[in-house]
Amino acid sequence: MDDIFWLTIQSVFGAMMRIFFIMLIAGFLVRKKIITSVQVSALSKITVYVLLPSLVFSNNVIGFKPEDDPNWWVLPLLGAGMTLVGLGFAAIMYLPDWKKNKDMLPMSSMQNAAYLVLPIVQILYPEKFTAFALYVFLYVIGANPIIWSIGKVLNASGQKDAVGFKATDFLTPPLIVNILSILIVLLSVQRFVPDLVLDSAQMLGEATIPVATFILGATLGGISFRKWPTLANILRVLSVKYLILPVITILAVYYFEIYKTNSLLADFLVIQSAAAPATAIILQVKTYGGNEQKIGSMMLITYMVCLVALPLWMAFWKSLVA
């Protein structure tokens, strides 16, 4: 238990410090007006409309091989399921003031399933990293469509001039490319995609993670530290993100004895349940609008809490199944 706890806190801390270091640099550049918020917003649009779709397309077309595992569809369902369960509990929490706090629901339920999780598992399970990376990839296939449709609409609802939504509001480039690329693979027509297209998409996609991390850092570093979310909002977000979701996940994994049939998958699900919110939330706010101060300050709080919550839940889980 002690080894797992300290290994987890070391890996989480390392991953988080990268974000905080970039936050300090990006925040300094924004505060000194060397880089303006307008330029960060433009960079966000480039990421959402070009870089992220390229990453999704190249990863899916090149890396998605359903023929290698007939049960591949289970992970996308789990990714979608965990996200929707979190959304459901967050919606219940916010019933009293739903209209003014819809943008808190994605923060409560949509986790950083790849960019934060991968560095963690690389340290915790170096000999099983390839299998873990495949789990992450398949999990994201299920979670991403929800993040880039429902999540985008809820985050944009925080704009002062938000007036409902249209069906087309759910459509975003990452969502469209995600669905299109999966269909290409399932229909076995990926061989008709020119190498030039794949190579170009892969090259652009490689810039997504560092650029998205910079945007996250610039947004968090540029927020006012004099304005913080209300205590009620903090408690509701943290309770869903770091209490309800991990407890439900651990109960389900334990009840169905997944830890006996596939211990790696069980550990993976527990880690996902207690991961910090998705970087995509910040990208959406910068690209489509939203309450940047409210979401940015809440994001900062959740990332700080993750530093303790994730190691604690992993230590508890490992002691439970020991």
C-alpha positions as CSV (number, residue, x, y, z in Angstrom):
1,M,0.0,0.0,0.0
2,D,2.8,2.4,0.9
3,D,4.6,1.7,-2.3
4,I,1.5,2.3,-4.4
5,F,0.7,5.5,-2.5
6,W,4.2,7.0,-2.9
7,L,4.6,5.9,-6.5
8,T,1.2,7.3,-7.4
9,I,1.8,10.6,-5.6
10,Q,5.2,10.9,-7.3
11,S,3.8,10.3,-10.8
12,V,0.7,12.5,-10.3
13,F,3.0,15.2,-8.8
14,G,5.3,15.0,-11.8
15,A,2.5,15.2,-14.3
16,M,0.9,18.1,-12.4
17,M,4.1,20.0,-12.0
18,R,4.5,20.1,-15.8
19,I,1.2,21.8,-16.0
20,F,2.0,24.2,-13.2
21,F,5.4,25.0,-14.6
22,I,3.8,25.8,-18.0
23,M,1.1,27.7,-16.1
24,L,3.7,29.9,-14.5
25,I,5.4,30.7,-17.8
26,A,2.2,31.1,-19.8
27,G,0.6,33.1,-17.0
28,F,3.6,35.4,-16.8
29,L,3.5,36.0,-20.5
30,V,-0.2,36.8,-20.4
31,R,0.0,39.0,-17.3
32,K,2.9,40.9,-18.9
33,K,0.8,41.2,-22.1
34,I,3.6,39.6,-24.1
35,I,0.9,37.2,-25.2
36,T,-2.6,38.6,-25.2
37,S,-5.8,36.7,-24.3
38,V,-6.9,37.3,-27.9
39,Q,-3.9,35.4,-29.1
40,V,-4.5,32.5,-26.7
41,S,-8.1,32.3,-28.0
42,A,-6.8,32.2,-31.5
43,L,-4.4,29.4,-30.6
44,S,-7.3,27.6,-29.0
45,K,-9.3,27.8,-32.2
46,I,-6.3,26.4,-34.2
47,T,-6.1,23.5,-31.7
48,V,-9.8,22.7,-31.8
49,Y,-10.3,23.1,-35.6
50,V,-6.9,21.7,-36.8
51,L,-4.6,20.1,-34.3
52,L,-7.0,18.1,-32.2
53,P,-9.0,16.7,-35.2
54,S,-5.7,15.7,-36.8
55,L,-4.6,13.9,-33.6
56,V,-8.0,12.1,-33.4
57,F,-8.0,11.2,-37.0
58,S,-4.4,9.8,-37.1
59,N,-4.8,8.0,-33.8
60,N,-8.1,6.3,-34.8
61,V,-7.2,5.4,-38.4
62,I,-3.7,4.2,-37.5
63,G,-4.1,2.9,-34.0
64,F,-7.6,1.5,-33.9
65,K,-7.5,-2.2,-34.7
66,P,-10.8,-3.8,-33.7
67,E,-9.8,-7.1,-35.3
68,D,-7.1,-7.6,-32.6
69,D,-9.6,-7.7,-29.8
70,P,-13.3,-8.7,-30.4
71,N,-14.2,-7.1,-27.0
72,W,-12.7,-3.7,-27.9
73,W,-16.2,-2.1,-27.6
74,V,-16.3,-2.6,-23.9
75,L,-13.8,0.2,-23.1
76,P,-15.6,2.9,-25.2
77,L,-18.8,2.0,-23.4
78,L,-17.1,2.3,-20.0
79,G,-15.7,5.7,-21.1
80,A,-19.1,6.9,-22.1
81,G,-20.8,5.3,-19.1
82,M,-18.5,6.8,-16.5
83,T,-18.9,10.3,-18.0
84,L,-22.6,10.0,-18.2
85,V,-22.9,8.7,-14.6
86,G,-20.8,11.7,-13.5
87,L,-23.0,14.1,-15.4
88,G,-26.1,12.5,-13.9
89,F,-24.9,13.0,-10.3
90,A,-23.7,16.5,-11.1
91,A,-27.1,17.4,-12.5
92,I,-28.7,16.2,-9.3
93,M,-26.3,18.2,-7.2
94,Y,-27.1,21.3,-9.2
95,L,-30.9,21.0,-9.4
96,P,-31.5,24.0,-7.1
97,D,-29.6,26.4,-9.3
98,W,-29.2,24.5,-12.6
99,K,-29.5,27.5,-15.0
100,K,-26.6,29.5,-13.6
101,N,-24.3,26.5,-13.0
102,K,-24.6,24.3,-16.0
103,D,-21.0,24.9,-16.8
104,M,-20.0,23.2,-13.6
105,L,-21.3,19.8,-14.8
106,P,-18.4,19.0,-17.2
107,M,-15.9,20.0,-14.5
108,S,-17.5,17.4,-12.2
109,S,-17.7,14.5,-14.6
110,M,-15.3,14.8,-17.6
111,Q,-11.8,13.8,-16.7
112,N,-8.4,14.2,-18.2
113,A,-8.5,10.7,-19.5
114,A,-5.3,10.7,-21.6
115,Y,-2.8,13.6,-21.0
116,L,-2.8,13.2,-17.3
117,V,-3.4,9.5,-17.0
118,L,-0.7,8.3,-19.4
119,P,2.3,9.8,-17.5
120,I,0.9,8.4,-14.3
121,V,0.6,4.8,-15.6
122,Q,4.0,5.1,-17.3
123,I,5.6,5.4,-13.9
124,L,3.3,3.0,-12.0
125,Y,3.2,0.2,-14.6
126,P,6.2,0.6,-16.9
127,E,6.2,-3.0,-17.9
128,K,2.5,-2.9,-18.8
129,F,2.4,0.6,-20.3
130,T,1.5,-0.7,-23.8
131,A,-1.6,-2.4,-22.6
132,F,-2.5,0.6,-20.5
133,A,-2.1,3.0,-23.4
134,L,-4.5,0.8,-25.4
135,Y,-7.0,1.0,-22.6
136,V,-6.7,4.8,-22.6
137,F,-7.1,5.0,-26.4
138,L,-10.3,2.9,-26.4
139,Y,-11.7,4.7,-23.3
140,V,-11.2,8.1,-25.0
141,I,-13.2,6.9,-28.1
142,G,-16.2,6.6,-25.8
143,A,-15.7,9.7,-23.7
144,N,-14.6,12.2,-26.3
145,P,-17.9,12.4,-28.2
146,I,-19.7,13.3,-25.0
147,I,-17.0,15.9,-24.0
148,W,-17.1,17.5,-27.4
149,S,-20.9,17.7,-27.7
150,I,-22.7,17.9,-24.4
151,G,-19.6,19.2,-22.7
152,K,-19.2,22.0,-25.2
153,V,-22.8,23.1,-24.9
154,L,-22.8,23.1,-21.1
155,N,-19.5,25.1,-21.0
156,A,-20.7,27.7,-23.5
157,S,-23.8,28.1,-21.4
158,G,-21.7,30.1,-18.9
159,Q,-21.6,33.1,-21.4
160,K,-23.4,36.2,-20.2
161,D,-25.4,36.3,-23.4
162,A,-26.1,32.5,-23.6
163,V,-29.7,32.0,-24.8
164,G,-30.5,28.3,-25.1
165,F,-28.9,26.1,-27.8
166,K,-29.5,24.6,-31.2
167,A,-29.0,21.0,-32.3
168,T,-26.0,22.2,-34.4
169,D,-24.3,23.4,-31.2
170,F,-23.5,19.8,-30.3
171,L,-21.4,19.5,-33.5
172,T,-17.7,20.2,-33.1
173,P,-14.7,19.3,-35.3
174,P,-13.3,16.8,-32.8
175,L,-16.7,15.1,-32.5
176,I,-17.2,14.9,-36.3
177,V,-13.7,13.6,-37.0
178,N,-14.0,11.1,-34.2
179,I,-17.1,9.6,-35.6
180,L,-15.8,9.7,-39.2
181,S,-12.5,8.1,-38.4
182,I,-14.1,5.3,-36.4
183,L,-16.5,4.6,-39.3
184,I,-13.5,4.5,-41.7
185,V,-11.9,1.8,-39.6
186,L,-15.1,-0.2,-38.9
187,L,-15.9,-0.2,-42.6
188,S,-12.3,-1.3,-43.4
189,V,-11.7,1.5,-45.9
190,Q,-8.7,3.0,-44.1
191,R,-6.4,1.5,-46.8
192,F,-7.9,4.0,-49.2
193,V,-6.7,7.0,-47.1
194,P,-3.5,8.3,-48.7
195,D,-0.3,8.1,-46.7
196,L,0.2,11.8,-47.4
197,V,-3.0,12.6,-45.5
198,L,-2.2,10.3,-42.6
199,D,1.4,11.5,-42.3
200,S,0.2,15.2,-42.4
201,A,-2.5,14.5,-39.8
202,Q,0.0,12.7,-37.5
203,M,2.5,15.5,-37.8
204,L,-0.1,18.2,-36.9
205,G,-1.5,16.0,-34.2
206,E,1.8,15.7,-32.4
207,A,1.5,19.4,-31.5
208,T,-1.8,19.0,-29.8
209,I,-0.7,18.0,-26.3
210,P,2.0,20.6,-25.7
211,V,-0.2,23.4,-27.3
212,A,-3.3,22.4,-25.3
213,T,-1.2,22.3,-22.1
214,F,0.1,25.8,-22.8
215,I,-3.5,27.0,-23.4
216,L,-4.5,25.5,-20.1
217,G,-1.6,27.1,-18.4
218,A,-2.2,30.5,-20.0
219,T,-5.9,30.4,-19.0
220,L,-5.2,29.3,-15.4
221,G,-2.3,31.7,-15.1
222,G,-4.3,34.6,-16.4
223,I,-7.3,34.3,-14.0
224,S,-7.8,36.6,-11.1
225,F,-6.7,35.1,-7.8
226,R,-9.1,37.5,-6.0
227,K,-12.2,35.8,-7.4
228,W,-12.9,32.3,-6.5
229,P,-15.9,30.0,-7.0
230,T,-18.5,29.9,-4.2
231,L,-18.0,27.3,-1.5
232,A,-21.2,25.6,-2.5
233,N,-19.9,25.1,-6.1
234,I,-16.5,23.9,-4.9
235,L,-18.0,21.3,-2.6
236,R,-20.4,20.0,-5.2
237,V,-17.8,19.7,-7.9
238,L,-15.3,18.0,-5.6
239,S,-17.9,15.7,-4.1
240,V,-18.9,14.3,-7.6
241,K,-15.4,14.3,-9.0
242,Y,-13.4,12.9,-6.1
243,L,-16.0,11.1,-3.9
244,I,-19.0,9.9,-5.8
245,L,-17.4,8.7,-9.0
246,P,-14.4,6.9,-7.3
247,V,-16.8,5.2,-4.8
248,I,-19.2,4.0,-7.5
249,T,-16.3,2.8,-9.7
250,I,-14.6,0.9,-6.9
251,L,-17.9,-0.7,-5.8
252,A,-18.7,-1.8,-9.4
253,V,-15.2,-3.1,-10.1
254,Y,-15.2,-4.9,-6.8
255,Y,-18.7,-6.3,-7.1
256,F,-18.2,-7.7,-10.6
257,E,-14.8,-9.0,-9.5
258,I,-13.0,-7.3,-12.5
259,Y,-9.9,-7.2,-10.3
260,K,-9.8,-11.0,-10.4
261,T,-10.3,-11.4,-14.1
262,N,-8.3,-8.3,-15.3
263,S,-6.5,-6.5,-12.5
264,L,-4.9,-4.1,-15.0
265,L,-8.4,-3.0,-16.2
266,A,-9.6,-2.6,-12.6
267,D,-6.7,-0.4,-11.7
268,F,-7.2,1.6,-14.9
269,L,-10.8,2.3,-14.1
270,V,-10.0,3.4,-10.6
271,I,-7.4,5.8,-11.9
272,Q,-9.8,7.3,-14.4
273,S,-12.5,7.8,-11.9
274,A,-10.3,10.1,-9.8
275,A,-8.5,11.9,-12.5
276,A,-8.5,15.7,-12.8
277,P,-10.9,17.5,-15.3
278,A,-10.3,17.4,-19.0
279,T,-8.1,19.9,-20.7
280,A,-10.8,20.1,-23.4
281,I,-12.9,22.1,-21.0
282,I,-10.5,25.0,-21.2
283,L,-10.2,24.6,-25.0
284,Q,-13.9,24.8,-25.3
285,V,-14.2,27.9,-23.2
286,K,-11.5,29.7,-25.1
287,T,-12.9,28.7,-28.5
288,Y,-16.7,28.8,-28.0
289,G,-17.0,31.2,-25.1
290,G,-17.9,30.7,-21.4
291,N,-17.2,32.0,-18.0
292,E,-13.5,31.8,-18.1
293,Q,-12.8,33.1,-14.6
294,K,-15.3,30.8,-13.0
295,I,-14.2,27.7,-14.9
296,G,-10.5,28.5,-14.7
297,S,-10.4,29.0,-11.0
298,M,-12.4,25.8,-10.4
299,M,-10.0,24.0,-12.7
300,L,-7.1,25.2,-10.6
301,I,-8.8,23.9,-7.4
302,T,-9.6,20.5,-8.9
303,Y,-6.1,20.0,-10.1
304,M,-4.7,20.8,-6.7
305,V,-7.1,18.4,-5.0
306,C,-6.3,15.7,-7.5
307,L,-2.7,15.7,-6.2
308,V,-4.0,14.1,-3.0
309,A,-7.3,12.5,-4.0
310,L,-5.9,10.2,-6.7
311,P,-3.1,8.7,-4.7
312,L,-5.4,8.2,-1.7
313,W,-8.0,6.3,-3.8
314,M,-5.4,4.2,-5.4
315,A,-3.9,3.3,-2.1
316,F,-7.3,2.5,-0.7
317,W,-8.1,0.3,-3.8
318,K,-4.9,-1.6,-3.5
319,S,-5.4,-2.3,0.1
320,L,-8.9,-3.4,-0.5
321,V,-7.9,-6.1,-3.0
322,A,-4.6,-7.1,-1.4
